[in-house]
């Protein structure tokens, strides 16, 4: 490796970032343990780990959270909320406690591969104008080795802006972003669904720079609950509201709005089993045993 390369690696290894995670009543302690440990064992570990407890949770979930804080005294910041206000509200509260400019999102039931944060940090090191950086995800059911599908997102800035006209261009829990850029955009909306789409829409329209790594650095746990949540009336209305806001701020054309709202109606009336089949076969890339990939349809 050249001296320049060694210097860049050293600079990345010294970069500081906070992890931002929300925990709520339906999370499972064993999944939380895997998620937290996957961030603690990053090749460039976090300087701070913020966990928001979104409303009342059982002691079996609360205990490991505070055990982490006792064991890693200066690392963990626990933010308890009296009531469950949803993911957007929880992340806004947690963001207030993040002491670093760079913040890495993480969900409480997924797994980040060891080099995820190092590679995202390297992007911010290479491009000081960058505000958002994410990556592709592999979706698994049961054991992490049981990868079924992937969500592949566009890598380059112009591709991301085009993709956002109709679909989320980021895998939200994989994203590392600059805290000031999120605050400047107004943070997350306290809504039931699509709070990430709404935030990134506002950021991109406001001039934020973004990219996605073309690598699969995150394991996302899927189950039937992922699809059932989408079927609630509140979530359905929330999605339509977010898309309408997206169109009003000129994030998409009227034709795009009609397409994405029609898709939401289609998924809302589709039976759960058919919804999963359609999503897996038309909105995801399938992974085969020989590790070849097909693109998104």
SEPA-728154 format. One record per residue (C-alpha): x, y, z. Coordinates in Angstrom, 1 decimal, always signed. Layout:
BEGIN
SITE       u       v       w
SITE       X       Y       Z
...
This chain:
BEGIN
SITE       u       v       w
SITE    +0.0    +0.0    +0.0
SITE    +1.3    +3.5    -0.9
SITE    +2.1    +6.1    +1.8
SITE    -0.9    +8.1    +0.6
SITE    -3.2    +5.1    +1.0
SITE    -1.8    +4.4    +4.5
SITE    -2.4    +8.0    +5.5
SITE    -6.0    +7.8    +4.2
SITE    -6.6    +4.6    +6.2
SITE    -5.2    +6.2    +9.3
SITE    -7.5    +9.2    +8.9
SITE   -10.6    +7.0    +8.5
SITE    -9.6    +5.0   +11.5
SITE    -9.5    +8.1   +13.6
SITE   -12.9    +9.5   +12.5
SITE   -15.6    +9.7   +15.2
SITE   -19.2    +8.9   +14.8
SITE   -22.3    +8.1   +16.9
SITE   -24.6    +5.2   +16.4
SITE   -28.4    +6.0   +16.6
SITE   -30.8    +3.2   +17.5
SITE   -34.4    +3.0   +18.7
SITE   -35.8    +0.2   +20.8
SITE   -39.5    -0.4   +21.4
SITE   -41.7    -3.0   +23.1
SITE   -41.9    -5.5   +20.3
SITE   -38.1    -5.8   +19.9
SITE   -36.5    -9.1   +21.1
SITE   -33.5    -9.1   +23.5
SITE   -31.6   -11.7   +21.5
SITE   -31.9    -9.7   +18.3
SITE   -30.9    -6.5   +20.1
SITE   -27.8    -8.3   +21.4
SITE   -26.8    -9.3   +17.8
SITE   -27.5    -5.8   +16.5
SITE   -25.5    -3.9   +19.2
SITE   -22.6    -6.3   +19.0
SITE   -22.4    -6.0   +15.2
SITE   -21.8    -2.2   +15.8
SITE   -19.4    -2.7   +18.7
SITE   -17.2    -5.0   +16.5
SITE   -16.9    -2.6   +13.5
SITE   -13.4    -2.3   +12.1
SITE   -13.7    +1.3   +13.0
SITE   -15.8    +1.3   +16.3
SITE   -18.2    +4.1   +17.2
SITE   -17.2    +6.8   +19.6
SITE   -20.8    +6.9   +21.0
SITE   -23.8    +4.6   +21.0
SITE   -27.2    +6.3   +21.5
SITE   -30.2    +4.0   +22.3
SITE   -33.6    +5.6   +22.5
SITE   -36.1    +3.5   +24.5
SITE   -39.3    +4.4   +22.7
SITE   -42.0    +4.1   +25.5
SITE   -42.5    +1.3   +28.1
SITE   -40.7    -2.0   +27.4
SITE   -40.4    -5.2   +29.4
SITE   -37.5    -5.7   +31.9
SITE   -36.0    -8.5   +29.7
SITE   -35.4    -5.9   +27.0
SITE   -34.5    -3.0   +29.3
SITE   -31.9    -4.9   +31.3
SITE   -29.4    -5.6   +28.5
SITE   -29.6    -1.9   +27.4
SITE   -28.5    -0.7   +30.8
SITE   -26.0    -3.5   +31.2
SITE   -24.3    -2.2   +28.1
SITE   -24.3    +1.3   +29.6
SITE   -22.8    +0.0   +32.9
SITE   -20.1    -2.0   +31.1
SITE   -19.2    +0.8   +28.5
SITE   -19.6    +3.8   +30.8
SITE   -18.5    +6.5   +28.3
SITE   -19.8    +4.9   +25.2
SITE   -23.5    +4.4   +25.7
SITE   -26.1    +7.1   +26.0
SITE   -29.6    +5.9   +26.9
SITE   -32.6    +8.1   +26.2
SITE   -35.8    +6.8   +27.8
SITE   -39.2    +8.2   +26.5
SITE   -42.3    +7.9   +28.5
SITE   -44.6    +7.2   +25.6
SITE   -44.1    +5.4   +22.3
SITE   -44.1    +8.1   +19.7
SITE   -42.9    +6.1   +16.7
SITE   -39.6    +5.8   +15.0
SITE   -39.4    +9.3   +13.6
SITE   -40.0   +10.9   +17.0
SITE   -37.6    +8.6   +18.7
SITE   -34.8    +9.3   +16.2
SITE   -35.3   +13.0   +16.6
SITE   -34.9   +12.7   +20.3
SITE   -31.9   +10.5   +20.0
SITE   -30.3   +12.9   +17.5
SITE   -30.3   +15.6   +20.1
SITE   -28.0   +13.5   +22.2
SITE   -25.5   +12.5   +19.4
SITE   -22.3   +14.4   +20.1
SITE   -20.6   +13.7   +16.8
SITE   -21.2   +15.3   +13.4
SITE   -21.5   +11.8   +11.7
SITE   -24.3    +9.6   +12.8
SITE   -24.8    +5.9   +11.8
SITE   -28.3    +4.5   +11.8
SITE   -28.9    +1.0   +13.1
SITE   -32.0    -1.0   +13.7
SITE   -32.5    -3.1   +16.9
SITE   -33.0    -6.5   +15.1
SITE   -30.5    -6.4   +12.2
SITE   -26.8    -7.0   +11.7
SITE   -24.1    -4.7   +10.2
SITE   -21.2    -6.4    +8.6
SITE   -17.8    -5.5   +10.2
SITE   -16.6    -3.1    +7.5
SITE   -19.8    -1.2    +7.0
SITE   -19.0    +1.9    +9.0
SITE   -15.4    +2.0    +7.9
SITE   -16.4    +2.0    +4.2
SITE   -19.0    +4.7    +4.8
SITE   -16.5    +6.8    +6.8
SITE   -14.1    +6.5    +3.9
SITE   -16.7    +8.1    +1.6
SITE   -17.1   +11.1    +3.9
SITE   -13.3   +11.3    +4.1
SITE   -13.0   +11.3    +0.3
SITE   -15.8   +13.8    -0.2
SITE   -16.2   +16.6    +2.4
SITE   -19.5   +17.7    +0.7
SITE   -21.2   +14.4    +1.3
SITE   -24.2   +14.4    +3.6
SITE   -25.7   +10.9    +3.3
SITE   -24.1    +7.6    +2.6
SITE   -25.7    +4.1    +2.6
SITE   -25.3    +0.7    +1.1
SITE   -27.3    -2.3    -0.2
SITE   -28.9    -4.8    +2.1
SITE   -29.3    -8.6    +2.2
SITE   -32.7    -9.7    +3.6
SITE   -32.7   -12.9    +5.7
SITE   -35.3   -14.9    +7.5
SITE   -34.4   -16.9   +10.6
SITE   -30.6   -17.3   +10.6
SITE   -28.4   -14.7    +9.1
SITE   -27.0   -17.3    +6.6
SITE   -30.5   -17.7    +5.2
SITE   -30.4   -14.7    +2.8
SITE   -33.4   -14.7    +0.5
SITE   -33.5   -11.4    -1.3
SITE   -31.6    -8.1    -1.5
SITE   -32.6    -4.5    -1.9
SITE   -30.2    -2.8    -4.3
SITE   -30.2    +1.0    -4.4
SITE   -28.6    +3.4    -6.9
SITE   -25.1    +4.5    -6.1
SITE   -24.5    +7.8    -7.7
SITE   -26.0   +11.2    -6.9
SITE   -27.9   +11.8   -10.1
SITE   -29.2    +8.2   -10.1
SITE   -30.4    +8.6    -6.5
SITE   -32.3   +11.8    -7.3
SITE   -34.1   +10.1   -10.3
SITE   -34.9    +7.0    -8.2
SITE   -36.4    +9.1    -5.4
SITE   -39.1   +10.3    -7.8
SITE   -40.9    +7.0    -7.2
SITE   -39.1    +4.9    -4.6
SITE   -36.9    +5.2    -1.6
SITE   -33.3    +5.5    -2.8
SITE   -31.7    +4.6    +0.5
SITE   -31.9    +1.6    +2.8
SITE   -32.6    +3.7    +5.9
SITE   -30.9    +1.6    +8.7
SITE   -27.7    +1.4    +6.6
SITE   -27.3    +5.2    +6.4
SITE   -24.6    +7.3    +7.9
SITE   -25.4   +11.0    +7.7
SITE   -24.2   +14.4    +8.9
SITE   -26.2   +15.6   +11.9
SITE   -26.2   +19.3   +10.9
SITE   -27.6   +18.4    +7.5
SITE   -30.5   +16.4    +9.0
SITE   -31.3   +19.2   +11.5
SITE   -31.2   +21.8    +8.7
SITE   -33.7   +19.8    +6.8
SITE   -36.1   +19.8    +9.8
SITE   -35.4   +16.2   +11.1
SITE   -37.8   +13.4   +10.9
SITE   -41.6   +13.9   +10.9
SITE   -43.4   +12.2   +13.8
SITE   -45.5   +10.0   +11.4
SITE   -46.3    +6.3   +11.3
SITE   -44.6    +5.4    +8.1
SITE   -42.2    +6.7    +5.4
SITE   -40.5    +9.1    +7.8
SITE   -37.2    +8.2    +6.2
SITE   -38.5    +8.9    +2.6
SITE   -39.8   +12.3    +3.8
SITE   -36.6   +13.3    +5.4
SITE   -34.3   +12.3    +2.5
SITE   -36.7   +13.9    +0.0
SITE   -36.3   +17.2    +1.9
SITE   -32.6   +16.8    +2.2
SITE   -32.0   +16.1    -1.5
SITE   -34.3   +18.9    -2.7
SITE   -32.5   +21.2    -0.3
SITE   -29.2   +20.4    -1.9
SITE   -27.8   +17.6    +0.2
SITE   -25.2   +15.4    -1.5
SITE   -25.6   +11.7    -1.3
SITE   -24.3    +8.3    -2.5
SITE   -24.7    +4.6    -1.8
SITE   -21.9    +2.1    -1.7
SITE   -22.5    -0.7    -4.3
SITE   -21.8    -3.3    -1.6
SITE   -24.0    -5.5    +0.6
SITE   -22.9    -4.5    +4.1
SITE   -26.1    -5.0    +6.1
SITE   -28.3    -8.0    +7.0
SITE   -31.9    -7.0    +7.4
SITE   -34.2    -9.4    +9.3
SITE   -37.6   -10.0    +7.6
SITE   -40.8   -11.6    +8.8
SITE   -44.6   -11.4    +8.3
SITE   -44.8    -8.5   +10.7
SITE   -42.9    -6.3    +8.2
SITE   -45.8    -6.8    +5.7
SITE   -48.6    -6.6    +8.3
SITE   -47.5    -3.2    +9.5
SITE   -47.9    -1.8    +5.9
SITE   -51.5    -2.9    +5.9
SITE   -52.7    -0.7    +8.8
SITE   -54.9    +2.3    +7.8
SITE   -52.7    +4.7    +9.7
SITE   -49.6    +3.5    +7.9
SITE   -51.4    +3.7    +4.6
SITE   -52.6    +7.2    +5.2
SITE   -49.1    +8.2    +6.4
SITE   -47.5    +6.9    +3.1
SITE   -50.0    +8.8    +0.9
SITE   -49.4   +12.0    +3.0
SITE   -45.6   +11.7    +2.6
SITE   -45.9   +11.2    -1.2
SITE   -48.2   +14.2    -1.5
SITE   -45.6   +16.3    +0.4
SITE   -42.9   +15.0    -1.9
SITE   -44.9   +16.1    -5.0
SITE   -45.7   +19.5    -3.5
SITE   -42.1   +20.3    -2.9
SITE   -41.5   +19.2    -6.6
SITE   -39.6   +16.0    -5.7
SITE   -41.6   +14.2    -8.4
SITE   -44.0   +14.8   -11.3
SITE   -47.8   +14.3   -11.1
SITE   -47.4   +11.1   -13.1
SITE   -44.9    +9.8   -10.5
SITE   -47.3   +10.7    -7.7
SITE   -50.1    +8.8    -9.4
SITE   -47.9    +5.8    -9.9
SITE   -46.6    +5.6    -6.4
SITE   -50.0    +6.2    -4.8
SITE   -51.6    +3.6    -7.0
SITE   -48.9    +1.2    -5.9
SITE   -49.7    +1.9    -2.2
SITE   -53.4    +1.2    -2.9
SITE   -52.5    -2.0    -4.7
SITE   -50.4    -3.2    -1.7
SITE   -53.0    -2.1    +0.8
SITE   -55.7    -4.3    -0.8
SITE   -53.4    -7.2    -1.6
SITE   -53.6   -10.2    +0.8
SITE   -50.5   -10.6    +3.0
SITE   -49.2   -13.7    +1.3
SITE   -49.5   -12.2    -2.2
SITE   -47.9    -9.0    -1.0
SITE   -44.8   -10.8    +0.2
SITE   -44.6   -12.8    -3.1
SITE   -45.0    -9.7    -5.2
SITE   -42.4    -7.7    -3.2
SITE   -39.8   -10.6    -3.3
SITE   -40.3   -11.2    -7.0
SITE   -40.6    -7.8    -8.5
SITE   -39.1    -5.2    -6.0
SITE   -36.1    -7.2    -4.8
SITE   -33.1    -8.9    -6.2
SITE   -33.0   -12.6    -5.6
SITE   -29.8   -14.3    -4.3
SITE   -29.0   -17.7    -5.7
SITE   -26.8   -20.3    -4.2
SITE   -23.9   -19.6    -6.6
SITE   -24.0   -15.9    -5.3
SITE   -25.1   -14.5    -8.7
SITE   -27.5   -11.6    -8.7
SITE   -30.4   -10.4   -10.8
SITE   -31.1    -6.7   -10.9
SITE   -34.2    -4.9    -9.7
SITE   -37.2    -5.2   -12.1
